Amino acid sequence: MTVVPDSAAVAKAAADAVAGAIRDGLRTLAVSGGRTPRELFELLAARDLGWGRVSLLFADERAVPPTDDESNYRLVRETLLE
């Protein structure tokens, strides 16, 4: 277990772990929405990880249109994929 001081450190540790897994061959990633994942997605977007090889699954998408402010798809598209 790793203890970190705040959500920014959680996002950094998660970004390091996800990036390492992708570099090691991870091809499917389940994502959620919220504030902490937003930080994670922004950190991951800054890295050259070859996202074209990774399938994204939405673990807890809300029943809203993909353009809705509450849409996890929209969050991922705006922070990670664009």
C-alpha positions as a Markdown table, in Angstrom:
| # | Residue | x | y | z |
|---|---|---|---|---|
| 1 | Met | 0.0 | 0.0 | 0.0 |
| 2 | Thr | 1.2 | 3.5 | -0.8 |
| 3 | Val | 0.1 | 6.5 | 1.3 |
| 4 | Val | 0.1 | 9.8 | -0.4 |
| 5 | Pro | -0.8 | 13.3 | 1.0 |
| 6 | Asp | -3.5 | 14.5 | -1.4 |
| 7 | Ser | -5.6 | 13.9 | -4.5 |
| 8 | Ala | -2.8 | 15.3 | -6.7 |
| 9 | Ala | -0.4 | 12.7 | -5.5 |
| 10 | Val | -3.1 | 10.0 | -6.0 |
| 11 | Ala | -3.5 | 11.2 | -9.6 |
| 12 | Lys | 0.3 | 11.2 | -10.1 |
| 13 | Ala | 0.7 | 7.7 | -8.7 |
| 14 | Ala | -2.2 | 6.4 | -10.7 |
| 15 | Ala | -0.8 | 8.0 | -13.9 |
| 16 | Asp | 2.6 | 6.4 | -13.3 |
| 17 | Ala | 0.9 | 3.0 | -12.8 |
| 18 | Val | -1.4 | 3.2 | -15.8 |
| 19 | Ala | 1.4 | 4.5 | -18.1 |
| 20 | Gly | 3.6 | 1.7 | -17.0 |
| 21 | Ala | 0.9 | -0.9 | -17.6 |
| 22 | Ile | 0.3 | 0.5 | -21.1 |
| 23 | Arg | 4.0 | 0.4 | -21.9 |
| 24 | Asp | 4.0 | -3.2 | -20.7 |
| 25 | Gly | 1.2 | -4.1 | -23.0 |
| 26 | Leu | -2.1 | -3.2 | -21.4 |
| 27 | Arg | -4.7 | -2.9 | -24.1 |
| 28 | Thr | -8.0 | -2.3 | -22.2 |
| 29 | Leu | -8.6 | 0.3 | -19.5 |
| 30 | Ala | -11.8 | 0.9 | -17.6 |
| 31 | Val | -12.3 | 4.5 | -16.6 |
| 32 | Ser | -14.6 | 6.4 | -14.3 |
| 33 | Gly | -15.6 | 10.1 | -13.9 |
| 34 | Gly | -15.1 | 12.6 | -11.1 |
| 35 | Arg | -12.5 | 15.1 | -9.9 |
| 36 | Thr | -9.6 | 12.6 | -9.2 |
| 37 | Pro | -9.9 | 10.9 | -12.5 |
| 38 | Arg | -9.9 | 14.3 | -14.2 |
| 39 | Glu | -6.5 | 14.9 | -12.8 |
| 40 | Leu | -5.4 | 11.4 | -13.8 |
| 41 | Phe | -6.6 | 11.9 | -17.4 |
| 42 | Glu | -4.9 | 15.3 | -17.7 |
| 43 | Leu | -1.6 | 13.7 | -16.6 |
| 44 | Leu | -1.9 | 10.8 | -18.9 |
| 45 | Ala | -2.8 | 13.0 | -21.9 |
| 46 | Ala | 0.6 | 14.7 | -21.5 |
| 47 | Arg | 2.4 | 11.4 | -22.0 |
| 48 | Asp | 3.1 | 9.7 | -25.4 |
| 49 | Leu | 1.4 | 6.3 | -24.7 |
| 50 | Gly | 0.0 | 5.2 | -28.0 |
| 51 | Trp | -3.6 | 5.5 | -27.1 |
| 52 | Gly | -4.7 | 4.1 | -30.5 |
| 53 | Arg | -3.8 | 0.7 | -29.1 |
| 54 | Val | -5.9 | 1.0 | -26.0 |
| 55 | Ser | -9.6 | 0.3 | -25.7 |
| 56 | Leu | -11.4 | 2.4 | -23.1 |
| 57 | Leu | -14.4 | 1.1 | -21.2 |
| 58 | Phe | -16.6 | 3.3 | -19.1 |
| 59 | Ala | -17.1 | 1.7 | -15.7 |
| 60 | Asp | -19.8 | 3.9 | -14.4 |
| 61 | Glu | -21.2 | 6.1 | -17.2 |
| 62 | Arg | -24.3 | 8.1 | -16.3 |
| 63 | Ala | -27.5 | 7.8 | -18.4 |
| 64 | Val | -27.0 | 11.3 | -20.0 |
| 65 | Pro | -26.1 | 12.4 | -23.6 |
| 66 | Pro | -22.4 | 12.3 | -24.3 |
| 67 | Thr | -22.4 | 16.1 | -24.5 |
| 68 | Asp | -23.9 | 16.6 | -21.0 |
| 69 | Asp | -21.8 | 18.2 | -18.3 |
| 70 | Glu | -22.3 | 15.0 | -16.2 |
| 71 | Ser | -21.1 | 12.6 | -18.9 |
| 72 | Asn | -18.0 | 10.6 | -18.1 |
| 73 | Tyr | -17.5 | 10.1 | -21.8 |
| 74 | Arg | -17.3 | 13.9 | -22.3 |
| 75 | Leu | -14.8 | 14.2 | -19.4 |
| 76 | Val | -12.6 | 11.5 | -21.0 |
| 77 | Arg | -12.9 | 13.0 | -24.5 |
| 78 | Glu | -12.1 | 16.6 | -23.3 |
| 79 | Thr | -9.2 | 15.7 | -20.9 |
| 80 | Leu | -7.6 | 12.6 | -22.4 |
| 81 | Leu | -8.5 | 12.1 | -26.0 |
| 82 | Glu | -8.5 | 15.7 | -27.5 |
